[in-house]
């Protein structure tokens, strides 16, 4: 992940601490061959529904993308299998980011005990989607290469080399 983070223009958001009992599974996405988003899925190894996803997507683009869709909180919710309650209500919220303070955002309640939060932070778009209790208890902060190295090391220690 280190070279990919270096190519990502701007900071990324991660959980200040991996929630107890969960593992961190980082991912990276490109669009048009350029860094588009960095995502960490924190999930329970024994229960895939008990999860929270923190996704940072590029806010300012230095190219005209040819991707087919525009990413927003609803597309991230769909990718995380979080379905909004009907009628959809967006609530204003404040999100605490350790190194930034309170950041204004929007919160959407979902079915099956999920919720989604979206906010803009330091020029990036950030989405947090998952089980309500995990989202509500999650502290956020700026991520660094060391965080992703720690995620990889923890995964390697738990599952061994070559595990996905």
PAZAPA-4460 file (N, C-alpha, C; in steps of 0.05 Angstrom, whole numbers, plus 32768, in hexadecimal, padded with zeros to 4 digits):
% residues 164
    n_x    n_y    n_z   ca_x   ca_y   ca_z    c_x    c_y    c_z   seq   type   mol
   8010   7FE8   8000   8000   8000   8000   8011   8019   8000     1      X     A
   802A   8018   8009   803A   8030   800C   803D   803F   7FF1     2      X     A
   8044   8032   7FDB   8046   8041   7FC2   802B   804C   7FB9     3      X     A
   8016   803E   7FBF   7FFB   8047   7FB7   7FF3   8060   7FC8     4      X     A
   7FF9   8060   7FE1   7FF3   8077   7FF2   8004   808F   7FE9     5      X     A
   801D   808A   7FE1   802E   80A0   7FD7   8022   80AD   7FBE     6      X     A
   8015   809D   7FAE   8009   80A8   7F95   7FED   80B4   7F99     7      X     A
   7FE2   80B0   7FB1   7FC7   80BB   7FB6   7FCA   80D8   7FBF     8      X     A
   7FBE   80EA   7FB0   7FC1   8107   7FB6   7FAF   810E   7FCE     9      X     A
   7FBC   8112   7FE4   7FAD   811B   7FFC   7FAD   8106   8011    10      X     A
   7FA3   810E   8029   7FA2   80FC   8040   7F8C   80E8   803E    11      X     A
   7F8E   80D2   804E   7F79   80BF   8050   7F70   80BD   806D    12      X     A
   7F58   80B3   8071   7F4E   80B0   808C   7F4D   8092   8093    13      X     A
   7F55   808C   80AC   7F54   8071   80B7   7F48   8072   80D3    14      X     A
   7F41   805B   80DE   7F39   805A   80FA   7F51   805F   810B    15      X     A
   7F4E   806F   8120   7F64   8074   8132   7F6F   805B   813E    16      X     A
   7F5D   8047   8143   7F65   802D   814D   7F53   8019   813F    17      X     A
   7F5E   8001   8138   7F4D   7FEC   812D   7F3A   7FE3   8143    18      X     A
   7F20   7FE4   813E   7F0D   7FDC   8152   7F12   7FC0   815C    19      X     A
   7F0F   7FBC   8176   7F15   7FA2   8183   7F06   7F8B   8175    20      X     A
   7F15   7F76   816F   7F09   7F5E   8163   7F07   7F60   8145    21      X     A
   7F0E   7F77   8139   7F0C   7F79   811C   7F28   7F78   810F    22      X     A
   7F29   7F72   80F6   7F42   7F73   80E6   7F3F   7F89   80D2    23      X     A
   7F55   7F95   80CA   7F56   7FAA   80B7   7F5E   7FA0   809C    24      X     A
   7F4E   7FA4   8087   7F54   7F9B   806C   7F55   7FB3   805A    25      X     A
   7F6D   7FBD   8054   7F6F   7FD5   8043   7F6C   7FCE   8026    26      X     A
   7F63   7FE2   8017   7F60   7FDF   7FFA   7F66   7FF9   7FED    27      X     A
   7F69   7FF8   7FD3   7F71   800E   7FC3   7F62   800C   7FA8    28      X     A
   7F59   8022   7F9E   7F4C   8021   7F84   7F57   8037   7F72    29      X     A
   7F59   8030   7F58   7F62   8043   7F44   7F4B   8049   7F31    30      X     A
   7F4D   8060   7F25   7F3B   8068   7F0F   7F4C   8073   7EF9    31      X     A
   7F49   806A   7EE1   7F59   8073   7ECA   7F77   8070   7ED0    32      X     A
   7F7E   805B   7EDF   7F9A   8056   7EE5   7FA6   8069   7EFA    33      X     A
   7F96   8077   7F08   7F9F   808A   7F1D   7F92   8084   7F38    34      X     A
   7FA0   808B   7F4E   7F94   8085   7F68   7F79   8093   7F6B    35      X     A
   7F65   8084   7F74   7F4A   808F   7F77   7F41   808E   7F95    36      X     A
   7F45   8078   7FA2   7F3C   8076   7FBE   7F4D   8062   7FCE    37      X     A
   7F4D   8067   7FE8   7F59   8055   7FFB   7F43   804D   800F    38      X     A
   7F41   8034   8014   7F2B   802A   8025   7F36   8016   8039    39      X     A
   7F2C   8018   8051   7F32   8003   8065   7F18   7FF8   806F    40      X     A
   7F15   7FDE   806C   7EFE   7FCF   8076   7F06   7FC2   8090    41      X     A
   7EFA   7FCB   80A6   7EFF   7FBF   80C0   7EE8   7FAB   80C4    42      X     A
   7EEE   7F91   80C7   7ED8   7F7E   80C9   7EDF   7F68   80DD    43      X     A
   7ECA   7F5C   80E6   7ECC   7F45   80F9   7ED3   7F2D   80E8    44      X     A
   7EE9   7F1E   80EE   7EF0   7F07   80DE   7EDA   7EF1   80DE    45      X     A
   7ECA   7EF0   80F3   7EB5   7EDC   80F5   7E9A   7EE5   80EC    46      X     A
   7E96   7EFE   80E6   7E7C   7F09   80DE   7E80   7F21   80CB    47      X     A
   7E7E   7F1C   80B1   7E83   7F30   809D   7E70   7F48   809F    48      X     A
   7E58   7F44   80AB   7E45   7F5A   80AE   7E4E   7F6E   80C3    49      X     A
   7E5E   7F65   80D6   7E68   7F77   80EB   7E81   7F85   80E1    50      X     A
   7E7D   7F9C   80D3   7E93   7FAA   80C6   7E8D   7FC7   80C5    51      X     A
   7EA3   7FD6   80C1   7EA2   7FF3   80BB   7EB7   7FF9   80A6    52      X     A
   7EAF   8008   8092   7EC1   800F   807B   7EC7   802C   807D    53      X     A
   7EE1   8033   807B   7EEA   804F   8079   7EF7   8053   805E    54      X     A
   7EEB   8064   804D   7EF4   8067   8032   7EFA   8085   802D    55      X     A
   7F12   808A   8023   7F1A   80A5   801B   7F1C   80A5   7FFD    56      X     A
   7F0E   80B8   7FF0   7F0E   80BA   7FD3   7F19   80D6   7FCB    57      X     A
   7F28   80D6   7FB6   7F34   80F0   7FAD   7F1F   8105   7FAA    58      X     A
   7F24   811C   7FB4   7F12   8132   7FB1   7F19   8143   7F99    59      X     A
   7F32   814C   7F98   7F3B   815D   7F82   7F49   814C   7F6D    60      X     A
   7F40   814D   7F55   7F4C   813D   7F40   7F5D   814E   7F2E    61      X     A
   7F74   8143   7F27   7F86   8151   7F15   7F84   8146   7EF8    62      X     A
   7F6E   8138   7EF3   7F69   812E   7ED8   7F4A   812C   7ED4    63      X     A
   7F42   812A   7EBC   7F25   8126   7EB6   7F20   8108   7EB6    64      X     A
   7F12   80FE   7ECA   7F0E   80E1   7ECB   7EFA   80D7   7EB6    65      X     A
   7EFF   80BF   7EAE   7EEC   80B2   7E9B   7EDD   809B   7EA8    66      X     A
   7EDE   809B   7EC3   7ECF   8086   7ED1   7EB2   8089   7ECC    67      X     A
   7EA3   8073   7ECE   7E87   8073   7EC6   7E74   807E   7EDA    68      X     A
   7E7B   807E   7EF4   7E69   8088   7F08   7E76   809C   7F1A    69      X     A
   7E66   80AB   7F27   7E70   80BE   7F3B   7E6C   80B1   7F56    70      X     A
   7E81   80B0   7F66   7E7F   80A3   7F80   7E74   80B7   7F95    71      X     A
   7E62   80AD   7FA5   7E56   80BD   7FBB   7E4F   80AA   7FD1    72      X     A
   7E43   80B4   7FE6   7E3D   80A3   7FFD   7E2A   808C   7FF6    73      X     A
   7E18   8091   7FE3   7E05   807C   7FDB   7E13   8065   7FCC    74      X     A
   7E26   806B   7FBB   7E34   8056   7FAD   7E46   8046   7FC0    75      X     A
   7E52   8054   7FD3   7E62   8046   7FE8   7E50   8035   7FF9    76      X     A
   7E39   803F   8000   7E26   802F   8010   7E1E   8015   8000    77      X     A
   7E19   8018   7FE7   7E11   8001   7FD6   7E28   7FED   7FD6    78      X     A
   7E40   7FF6   7FD3   7E57   7FE4   7FD2   7E5B   7FD6   7FED    79      X     A
   7E52   7FE2   8003   7E55   7FD7   801E   7E3B   7FC8   8026    80      X     A
   7E29   7FC5   8013   7E0F   7FB8   8018   7E00   7FC4   802F    81      X     A
   7E01   7FDF   8031   7DF1   7FEE   8045   7DDB   7FFC   8036    82      X     A
   7DC2   7FF5   803C   7DAB   8000   802E   7D9E   8015   8040    83      X     A
   7D9A   802D   8035   7D8D   8042   8046   7D71   803B   804D    84      X     A
   7D68   8045   8064   7D4C   8043   806B   7D3C   8054   8059    85      X     A
   7D23   804E   8055   7D12   805E   8044   7CFD   806D   8055    86      X     A
   7CF7   8086   8050   7D05   8097   803D   7D21   809E   8047    87      X     A
   7D32   80A3   8035   7D4E   80AA   803C   7D4F   80C5   8049    88      X     A
   7D5B   80C6   8060   7D5E   80E0   806E   7D7C   80E4   8073    89      X     A
   7D86   80FB   806B   7DA2   8102   8071   7DA1   8115   8088    90      X     A
   7DB1   810F   809C   7DB3   811F   80B4   7DCF   812D   80B5    91      X     A
   7DCF   8146   80BC   7DE9   8154   80C0   7DF6   8148   80D9    92      X     A
   7E10   8145   80D7   7E1F   813A   80EE   7E3B   8147   80EF    93      X     A
   7E48   8143   8105   7E64   814B   8108   7E74   8131   810C    94      X     A
   7E8A   812F   80FE   7E9C   8118   80FF   7EB6   8121   810C    95      X     A
   7EBE   8113   8121   7ED8   811A   812E   7EEF   810C   8120    96      X     A
   7F01   811B   8116   7F1A   8111   810B   7F30   811B   811D    97      X     A
   7F3F   8109   812A   7F52   8110   813F   7F64   8128   8138    98      X     A
   7F6E   8129   8120   7F81   813F   811A   7F73   8156   810B    99      X     A
   7F59   8156   810A   7F4B   816C   80FD   7F34   8178   810D   100      X     A
   7F2B   816A   8122   7F15   8173   8131   7EFA   816B   8125   101      X     A
   7EE5   817A   812A   7ECB   8173   8120   7EC8   817C   8103   102      X     A
   7EBF   8169   80F3   7EBC   816E   80D6   7E9E   816A   80D0   103      X     A
   7E91   817D   80C2   7E75   8179   80BC   7E71   8164   80A6   104      X     A
   7E5C   8155   80A9   7E56   813F   8096   7E38   8139   8095   105      X     A
   7E32   8123   8088   7E16   811A   8086   7E15   80FD   808F   106      X     A
   7E00   80F6   809D   7DFC   80DA   80A6   7DE2   80D0   809B   107      X     A
   7DE3   80B6   8093   7DCB   80A9   8088   7DC7   808F   8097   108      X     A
   7DAF   808B   80A2   7DA9   8072   80AF   7DA2   805D   809B   109      X     A
   7DAB   8045   80A0   7DA6   802F   808D   7D98   8018   809B   110      X     A
   7D8E   8005   808B   7D81   7FEE   8096   7D95   7FDC   80A3   111      X     A
   7D8B   7FC8   80B2   7D9C   7FB3   80BD   7DB1   7FBE   80D1   112      X     A
   7DAC   7FD5   80DD   7DBE   7FDF   80F1   7DD7   7FEE   80E7   113      X     A
   7DD7   7FF4   80CD   7DED   8002   80C1   7DE8   8020   80C0   114      X     A
   7DFD   802F   80BB   7DFA   804C   80B5   7E12   8054   80A3   115      X     A
   7E10   806C   8098   7E25   8076   8087   7E2A   8093   808E   116      X     A
   7E43   809B   808D   7E4A   80B7   8092   7E5C   80C0   807B   117      X     A
   7E58   80D8   8072   7E68   80E3   805C   7E71   80FF   8064   118      X     A
   7E8A   8105   805E   7E94   8120   8064   7EAC   8126   8052   119      X     A
   7EB1   8140   804E   7EC9   8149   8040   7EDE   8151   8054   120      X     A
   7EF6   8149   804F   7F0C   814E   8062   7F26   8152   8053   121      X     A
   7F32   8169   8057   7F4C   8170   804B   7F4C   816A   802D   122      X     A
   7F37   8172   801F   7F35   816F   8002   7F2D   8153   7FF9   123      X     A
   7F28   8141   800A   7F20   8126   8003   7F03   8120   800B   124      X     A
   7EF7   810C   7FFF   7EDC   8103   8007   7EE0   80EA   8018   125      X     A
   7ED3   80E9   802F   7ED6   80D2   8041   7EBA   80C7   8046   126      X     A
   7EB9   80AC   8046   7EA0   809D   804B   7EA6   8088   8060   127      X     A
   7E94   8087   8074   7E96   8072   8089   7E7B   8064   8088   128      X     A
   7E7C   804A   8083   7E63   803A   8081   7E66   8021   8091   129      X     A
   7E51   8019   80A0   7E52   8000   80AE   7E3E   7FFE   80C4   130      X     A
   7E42   7FEB   80D5   7E31   7FE7   80EC   7E31   8000   80FD   131      X     A
   7E19   8009   8104   7E15   8023   8112   7E27   8025   812B   132      X     A
   7E28   8010   813B   7E37   8011   8154   7E55   8015   814E   133      X     A
   7E5F   8009   8139   7E7B   800C   8132   7E81   8028   8126   134      X     A
   7E6F   8031   8115   7E72   804C   810A   7E72   8061   8120   135      X     A
   7E5E   805E   8132   7E5C   8072   8148   7E74   8072   815B   136      X     A
   7E80   805B   815F   7E97   8058   8171   7EB2   805C   8165   137      X     A
   7EB3   8061   814B   7ECC   8063   813C   7ED9   807E   813F   138      X     A
   7EF2   807F   8148   7F02   8098   8147   7F11   8098   812D   139      X     A
   7F13   80AE   8120   7F20   80B0   8106   7F39   80C3   8109   140      X     A
   7F4C   80BE   80F7   7F64   80CF   80F6   7F70   80CC   80DA   141      X     A
   7F85   80DD   80D5   7F94   80DA   80BD   7FA3   80C0   80BD   142      X     A
   7FA3   80B3   80A6   7FB2   809A   80A3   7FCD   809F   8098   143      X     A
   7FDF   808C   809D   7FFA   808D   8093   8003   8072   8088   144      X     A
   8019   8071   807A   8023   8058   8070   8027   8044   8087   145      X     A
   8030   804D   809E   8034   803B   80B5   801B   802D   80BD   146      X     A
   8003   803A   80BA   7FEA   802C   80C1   7FE5   8015   80AE   147      X     A
   7FEA   8018   8095   7FE6   8003   8081   7FFA   7FED   8084   148      X     A
   8012   7FF4   808C   8026   7FDF   8092   801E   7FCF   80AA   149      X     A
   8012   7FDD   80BE   8009   7FCF   80D6   7FF1   7FBC   80D0   150      X     A
   7FDF   7FC6   80BE   7FC8   7FB5   80B6   7FD3   7F9C   80A8   151      X     A
   7FE6   7F9F   8096   7FF2   7F88   8088   8000   7F75   809B   152      X     A
   800F   7F80   80AE   801D   7F6F   80C2   8009   7F5F   80D3   153      X     A
   7FF4   7F6C   80DC   7FE0   7F5E   80EC   7FD2   7F48   80DC   154      X     A
   7FCC   7F4E   80C3   7FC0   7F3A   80B2   7FD3   7F22   80AE   155      X     A
   7FEC   7F28   80A9   8000   7F13   80A5   8003   7F02   80BE   156      X     A
   8004   7F0F   80D5   8007   7F00   80EF   7FEF   7EEE   80F4   157      X     A
   7FD8   7EF7   80EC   7FBF   7EE8   80F1   7FBB   7ED1   80DE   158      X     A
   7FC1   7ED6   80C4   7FB9   7EC3   80AF   7FD1   7EB7   80A1   159      X     A
   7FE9   7EC1   80A4   8001   7EB6   8097   8005   7EC2   807C   160      X     A
   801C   7EBC   8070   8023   7EC7   8056   8010   7EBC   8040   161      X     A
   800B   7ECD   802D   7FFA   7EC5   8016   7FDC   7EC5   801B   162      X     A
   7FD3   7ECB   8034   7FB7   7ECB   8039   7FAA   7EE4   802E   163      X     A
   7F92   7EE1   8025   7F83   7EF8   801A   7F70   7F04   802E   164      X     A
***
